[in-house]
């Protein structure tokens, strides 16, 4: 069964460093998303991406965040200068799109630990 | 504003019982709802979805009920099994197209053998 894959599973970084979280969405999907989940809290939307551009973003997704689809298979989230409060699980999701096909399928996540 | 919340943070049941997990939403413009299951250390796993033009939808051992009058969503799991133990989230989509999901706080389901 096709699945969303994310790497790495755990990323440890120093405050102020740049990190790139990587995702490979399901191959025939057209819509891509990043969410985050701070430990013990609910899943929060960060950004959605379609047709090589951001279609919606939350207030969390400030200038320190960026997304990119560098090739036909990868979808990345970059945090330019990490802060302690960026520590969380980051989930990538994708959906096929089209009527009745907007179920978002999630990857297993990347745990980001900012020290 | 938008908010999706759950009434019960933890639900404990015996194996074989039926489980009901509830969710309240506040955005009357929401037209699509999804239930996800999240096991420890994993990402949310799709269970079942429902659109606002329906009030009930059934899957394998699961049923979702939508009451738009009181803005309430529930997930019923029949013959609950230990493997059903997880955190369950409801999520709503109120945007056009395929935009963000707003997740609820989550209910932890504990199934005892």
Interface residues (C-beta under 8 A of the other chain):
Chain A: X4 X31 X33 X35 X42 X43 X44 X45 X48 X50 X55 X56 X58 X91 X95 X97 X102 X103 X104 X105 X106 X107 X108 X109
Chain B: X32 X34 X36 X41 X42 X43 X44 X45 X46 X49 X89 X91 X93 X95 X97 X98 X99 X100 X101 X102 X103 X104 X105 X106
